[in-house]
Amino acid sequence: MSAPLSPSRAGLAWGFLGVAAFSFTVPFTRVAVESMAPLFIGSGRAVVAAVLATAALIITRQRLPRGHQWSRLAVVAGGVVIGFPLLTSFALTAASASHGAVVIALLPAATAVMAVIRGKERPPLSFWIMATVGAMVAVAFASLQGGEGIRLQWSDLLLFGAVMAAAIGYAEGGLLAREIGAWQTVSWALVLAAPLMVTLTTIAIVDQPPTGTLTQWAAFAYLGVVSMFLGFFAWYRGLAIGPMAQVSQVQLIQPVLSILWAALILHEQLTWQTIIGGTAVILCAGIAVRTRLNRVKPTRSAEDSADGPAPVEAMPTINRP
């Protein structure tokens, strides 16, 4: 009988599962934007996920979030429900899936910074060195793939904005998941953003009725069901188990997986720069996640002391009124 996973290893395992689900997001977005408006893709996928989230919350009879938790859910919604999907959808109308995947490799470093700010985690210097190296490799890799030196395009600015939005949403969501649960966090965030996303989806449909092949609609369905909903079950659970700064570095593997899917699905060319850059990113991720974090116990706020962290559930549970 195998020994149970330690909290750190369990967090990394759940984090990797979430990253594997997210790694298809950029290639499938690139497939969908070939015939659908980016506004429809960015908002419509959130509407699909919100329908699933509402059903899950009602069926399991979840209690409403309390007080300040609503404003924190608004931060999560603004980052991962609204900001990241919309910005990446518009960016990928011009950028290739491979290029977009590598720019998004800045996300682990950005999430680690947000985890330190919000979660009071204190990674050692060696962790920051490897996180910085990984981010530098990602930027250099993106520039080389563009074939224009260090010149950045407007699509890169959108991708960088998406990275910052997601990092804030990930860090806040990881903390909130410790209180109300991993899948509950993303579900309530989706419900909170639903009115805006329904409005944007309606505007997009009126302006340009969506059409596409079966493959393109399948890609859109994946974005709504997995990228915006199920993938967060594993990802927020991993961040909740933590340490967040360490678990976030698993995402350095995401661009490598996304580039592989782009080559297999979209037939984008694999160059020697891609192979070397991908190998370097994997090495940075491996070293970063193996770095032992200083066990500094953060001071609990009055709110946390009163409420106490709720256990993180892997599967939906029924809360009886």
N, C-alpha and C positions, 0 to 999 in steps of 0.2 A: 504494500500500500504506500503510495507516494506521500511525502510530507506536504502539508498545506503551504500555500504561497505566503510569504511574508507580506505585510501591508505594502511595502515599496514595490516588490515584484508583482503583486496583484494589481497595483495602480498602473504599472508599466504594461501589463498584459491587457488590461481593459483599454488603456490608451492606444496600444497598437491596433486593437480590433477597431476602434473608432477611426484611426488613421487609414486603415485598409479600406474602410467604407468611404471615407472622404477622398481617397486617392482617385476615384473615378469622377469626381465632381467637375474638374477642369476639362477633361476630354469630352464628357457628355454635354457640358455646357457648350463647348465648341461645336458639337454635332447639332445641338438644338438651334443655335443662333444662325445656322445656315439658311433657315427658312422662317424662323419665328423672331419677333421683335424682342430685343433684350429686356425691355420693360416688362413684357408679358412673362418672360422666363424668370426674371428676378423676383417678381411679385407673385406670379401664378404658382410657383413651386411652394411659396410660403402659405398660400391659400389651401393647397392640397394637404400640406402638413398640418395646418390648423384644424382642418376637418377631422383628421385622424386624432389629433391631440384632444379636441373637444370630446370625441367619442370615448377615448380612453379615460379622461377625467370623469365623465358622467358615469360610465359603466362601473368604475372602481370607487365612485362616490368620494372623491378627494375633497378635503377641507380647503376652503379658500385661504390663500396666503394672508398674512397678518401685517398690518401697519407698514413699516418701512420696507418690508419685503416687496411690496408692489413697486416702489421706486427702483429697487435693485433689479427687479424683473424687467423694468423699462430699459435699464442699461443693457441687460442681456439681449432684449429684443432689438434695440437700436443697433447693436453690434453684429449679431449673428443671424437675425431674421430679416433686417432691413438693409443695413450697410453692406455687409459682405456679399450677399447674393446680387444686389443691384449693381454694385461697383464692378464685380467680376464679370457679370453678364455684358455690361457695356464695354469693358476692356477687351473681352475676347471676341468682339466683332472685328478687331484689328490685329490683336496679338495671337500668335499660335498657341496651342495648348501646352507645348513644351516650354515656351518662353514664360507663359503665365504661371506654370507650375513651379518654375525655379524662382521667380520673383516672390512667390508666396512662401518660399522656404525661409524668408525673413520672419515668418510668423512665430516659430519657436522662441527666438531671442526676444521678440516683442512681448510674447506671453510671459516669459520668465521675468521681464522687467515689471509687468503688471502684477505678477504674482508676488514679487517682493514688495511692491507698493501697497497692495491690498491685503495680502495674506501674511505680511511680516515674516516671510521666509528669508533665511540668510544663507544662500549658497556660498561655498568657499571660492577663493580667487581662481582656482583651477577650473571650476565650472564656468565662470564668466569668460575665461580665456577661450575655452572651446566653443561656447555659445557665440562669442564674437567672431572667432575664426569661421564658424559655420555660416554666419550671416555674411561675412566678407566673401566667402566662396560663392554663396548664392548670388550676390550682386555681380561679382566678376563673371560668373557663369552666364547670367542673364545678358550682360553686355556683349560677351563673346558670341552668344547665339544670335543676337541682333545683327551682328556683322558690321556694326557702325561704332566700334570702340565703346567709349563710356557714355555716348549720347543716349539720353532717355527719351522715349516717346510719350505722348499724352496717355496712351494705354498703361504705361508703367506708373504714371502718377495715380491713375485709378486703382491699379493693383496695390500700390503702397497704401492708399487710403483704405482699401479692403483689409489689408494686413492689420492696420491700427484698429479698425473697427472690430475685427474678429478677436484680436488680442484682449481688448477691454471686455468684450462679451464672454470670452473664455474664462478669464480670471474671475470676474464677478460671478459667472455661472458656476464655476468650480466651488467657490465658497458657499454660494446659496444652496448648491446640491447637498452640502453637509447638513443643511437644516430641513429642507423639504423633500430631498430625494433627487436623484439624477434625472430620471425621465419626467418627473413632475416639473422640474425647473424649465426644461425646454418646452414642455407642453403649455405651461402658463405663459411663457414668453410668446409663444405662437398665438395663443388666444388674445393676449394683450395687443399684439400688432395686427391682428386680423382685420379690424375695420379699415385701417390705412391700406393694407395690402389688397383687400377686396376692391377698394376704390381705385387703386393704381392698376389692378388687373382689368377692371371694367374699362378704364380709360384706354389701356393698351388694346383691348379687343375692339373697341369702337374705332380707334385710329387705324389699326391694322389687324383684321381678323386672322387668327393664327391658322396656318396650314402647314402640313409637313408629311413626310413619309412615315411609315410604321416605325422605322428605326429612330427617327427624330422624336416621335411621340413617346417611344419607349425610353429614350434618354431623358426626356422631360419628366416622365413618371419616376424614374430613378432619383432625379434631383429632388422631387417633392417627397417621396416616401422614405428614401434612405439618407440622402445628403442633408435634408432639412429636419428629419425626424428620428428614424431608427439609429442612425450613426451617432447622434448625440446621447443616446442611452448609454452606450459604451464610453464615449469620450468624457462626458461629465462625471460618470462614475469613476473613471480613472483619475481625473483631476481632483475629485472629492477625496479619494483615498490618498492621493499625493505621494510625496511632496509635489506641488503643482509645478514648480520651476524645473524639477527633474523630469516629470512625466511629459511636460510640454516639449522637451527635446526629441521625443519620439517622432514628432512631426517632421523632423529633418529628413526622415525616410520618405515622406509623402511625395515630394517632387520627383524622386527617383521612380517611385511606382507610377506616378502620373505620366511621366515621360515614356515609361515602358508601355503603358496602356495607349498613349498617343501613337506610338510606333505601330502597335498591333491593331488598333481600331481605326485610326485616322491615316495610317501609313506615312506618318511624318518621319523624316530621315533621322537616323541615329548617327551623329558625327563623333569624331574622336574627342572633341571638346565635351560632348554630352556624356560620354563614357567616363572620361577622366573626372569631370565635375561631379557626376553622380557618385563615383567611388569616393571622392573626397568628402562629399556630404554624408555618406553612410559612415565613414570613419569618424567624422566629427560627432555624429549622433551617438555612435557606439561609445565613444569616450565620455561624452557629456552625461549620458544616462547612467554610466558606471561610477560617476563621481559621487562620493559619499557627502551628503549634506550635513552641515552642522546641526546638531539637534538642539536648536534654541527654541524653547517653548514660548510662543507669543503670549502676551498678556491678554486675557479675555476681556471683552467689553462688557458693560453692564447688561446690554441686550443679550449678548451671547450667554452670559452667566444665568440670565433669567430663563431663556428659552432652552439652552442646551442644544448641542448638535443632534439632529435627528439621524437615526441609522439610515444608511444608504441602501436602498433596495435594488436588487438586480432585476426584479420583475415587478409589475404593478401589484399593489396591495389594496385592499378594500378598507377604507376608513369609514367606520359606522358613525352616523351622527349621534 
